Structure formats: structure tokens, C-alpha cells
Amino acid sequence: MDDLAKLINRLEGSKTLMQIAARNGARKAGLLVEGDAKRLCPVDTGRLRSSISTEAEDTAEGAKAFVSTNVEYAPFVEYGTGERGDPSVPHKLHWAGMPPHPFLRPALEFNRDSGNIQKVFADEVKKVFR
């Protein structure tokens, strides 16, 4: 019975370590996306670029990272405005507006499609089993 108790304790410890690995993986993946978003972000004053940040949190499913900005005009930069805006988003028409300069979505798509996000998570999980 001692071996079974040891195994149960080890598995319980692994669960906690996996939760930590998931949170670390989410945070590190978010930082990758954040870095690319800052690189892609158009710059006038630098306010928008410097406002891009990452927050990671534990969830019932594991962990999540949020890469965002609190600058009120960020959606207008990302999606554009008026007739020149991204057609997938409703815009006020009858004025030219400005074209979109996406920076958040391409940063996420690149890191997801290239496997960078999966690699970061896999690296964190591997640390648990070393």
C-alpha cells in the first residue's frame, strides 16, 4: 500500500506542477504574441505600442493569456474606419475613413500557425517530467 500512496502523492504533485506549467506556458506564449504585436503596431506617438500587454490567469480548463491594449483608438487602427475599413467589421460608410493596420490578429495568427504557441506549452510541460 505504501507504493500506491506514493504514486497517488506523486500524481497529485504532478497535477499542481501541470497547472503551474500551463500558467507559465500561457504567459510565455502571450509574451511571444505581445512582442510580435508591438513589432507590427504602427507608431505615431508610441502610446498604442507601449500599451500592449499580456496577462495570464488560471481557468477551469487550464490557463489563458490575454494580449491586449487599453488605448481607446486601438480597434480603429486594427480594423480601420469608414469605407476603407476591414469589410468583415461593420463601419459607418459614406466617408473614406482609414485602412486597417492589423497588429494584434496577425501576431496571434503567426504564433499559432507557426507552432510557436504549442512549442512553448510543450517545453513547459516537459519541465514537469524532468
Secondary structure, DSSP 4 states (H G I P E B T S, - for coil): -HHHHHHHHHHHHHHHHHHHHHHHHHHHHHHHHHHHHHHHS--SSSHHHHH-EEEEEEETTEEEEEEE---TTHHHHHH--GGGS-TTS----SS--------HHHHHHHHHHTTHHHHHHHHHHHHHT-
